[in-house]
């Protein structure tokens, strides 16, 4: 049994996520084997690119049912967070439906898209994942779609309009930003995830 499995979604940011956990002393296993995912203590679902392609990759790897049945703590990162919701307008594709939500194009109010660079969070909920994180901390974002703010939002980010920066329901959570590229405060979120007991 591995303490942490990073799901091999066929996306590009897997190695940087792996090394971010390595810096925390966590030796993760990168795998697309449903048995390894089921046996893991914790799971990370990374992703970059389009929702339609990512869901096709999960379908081809026969991982959708495994991920929908997850009982242990799971964290989606960037596109991985969006895949946790019910539906994405990026390609009009149904997602894993683990956290209610809709992925919409960012309403950037004339700001450049994609939203790329450092930004702060606000409306931060009291939750173990957000321990030690406040509105003065900057996180690194790269995206053109976002999860609409809803009751499962643990933090929002403003880029022309608000979108969900962190979401959670039960044992499943997601971060729209890249914690693996967000320095010490990103590492704090990953450490919080490793200590989280839903």
N, C-alpha and C positions, 0 to 999 in steps of 0.2 A: 504494500500500500504506500502510495506517495502522499506526502503531506500536502503537496500542491500540484495540480495538473493544469497546464496552460493548453487550452484546446487548439489543436493545429487546424485553423480555419482556412489555411492557404493564403492568408493575408500577410502583408509585408512587415508589420511591426512586432512580430513575435519575438525575435531575438532581443530587441531592446526591452521588452517586458520581462523576458527571462533574466537579463542582466540586472534589471532594477531589483528584482527579488533576490538575486544572488548577492547584491550589495547589502541586503538586509540579513544575509546568512541563511536564506531559504533556497534549498536546492530543488528547483521545480523540474517536473517532467513535462516535455512537450509531446503531446500524443493526440491521435485521432481515433484511438481504440476505445470503443464504448465501454469495455470492461475496465480499462484504466480510469476512465472518467467516473464510472460508478464506484470504484474502490477508493478514489481520492478523498482526502479530508476536506480539501477546498479546491475550487475550480475558478479559473480565470478565462473569460471569453474575450479575446482581443479582436480587433477588426479595423481595417482601413479599406476605403473603396466604396462600392455601391452596395446597398441593401440587397438588391435582386441577386447580384453575383454571389454575395456572401451566403444567402439562403440556399442558392443552388449548390454551393460548395458543401454546406451542411447536409443537404439532401443527398448528394452524391456519396458523401462519406457515411451516410446512414446514422447521423448524429442527432437529428431533430428530436426523436422520441426520447433518447437518452438525456438530452438537455432539459426537455420538458418534465422529466421525472426526477430531476435532481432534488435531493433532500438536504445536502450539505451546503454551506455558504458558497455562493457563486457571485463573482464580480465581472460585469461586462465593462469593457473600456472602449470609448469612442464609438465606432460603429457597433462594437459588441454590446454597448449599452442600448443602442437603438434597436438591436435585434431582440432584446428582452421584451419589447412592447408588443401590442396587438397587431399593428399595421404601420408600414412606412409608405409615404407618398413618393419616395424615391424609387421609381419603378413600379409603384402601386402593388406592393407585395405584402402578403401576410407574414408576420414574424412569429416568434416563439410564444407570445401571449402569456408570459410569466408575470408581467407587471402591466396593469391597464395603462394605456397611453397611445398617443398617435404621434408619428414622426412627420413633421411638416417642414417645408422650406423655411429657412430663417427669414423673418421680416426685418431686414437689416436697416430699413429706413434710410436708404441711400449710401450706407457704409459699404465698403468693398467686400465682396464675397470671393472665395470662402472667408469666413471668420478665421483668421490665422494670426496667432500671437498670444500675448499674455493678457489675462483679464482676471478680475476679482469676482467673488461670489457675494450674494446677499440673500436675505431671508433664510439663513442657515438654521436648520432644525437641530434640536438636541437629540443626538443619535450617536452610538458608539463609533460609527464610521467617520463622524465629523469632529471627534475629540481633538482639541488642540488646533483647530482650523478656524479662522475668523475672516471677517470682511477685508482685512488688510493684506491677506495672502494672495499671491498671483499664481495662476495656473496656465498651462500652455494648451491652447485650443487649435484645431484645424478641422473645420467642417462647414458645410453649407446647409445641412438639415439639422433639426433639433427636436427633442421631445417637448411637446407643449406642456407648460406648467400645469400640474394637477395635484391631487391630495397626496400622491406618492413622492412628490419632489422634496428632497432633503435640503437642497440649495438651488438657487436660481442664479443666472448670469444675464446681464443686460448687454445686448449688442444690437442697438436700435430698438429692440423689444426683448422682453424676458423670455428665456427658455430654461428648461431643466438642466442644471449642471450635474446634479447627483439625484438618483432616484433609488427607492428601496421598497420592497414588500416582502415580509417574511424573511426567508433565507437568501433572497436574491437582491442584488444591488447593481447599480451601474454609475459610471462616471463619464461624462461627455468629453472632458479634457483628457490629456495624456499624463497620468501621474508619473509614468516612467520618464517623462521629459520635463517634469515640473520641479526638479531640484529637491530640496529638503522637505518642502511642504507636500510634494507628491509622494515622497518616500513615507511621510507620516500617514497619508491615507492608506498606502499599501500595508504599512505596519498595523494600522487600525483594523484593516480587513483580516490580517492574519490572527488578530486577537479577538475578533468579533465572535460572539456566541449568540446567534439569533434565538 
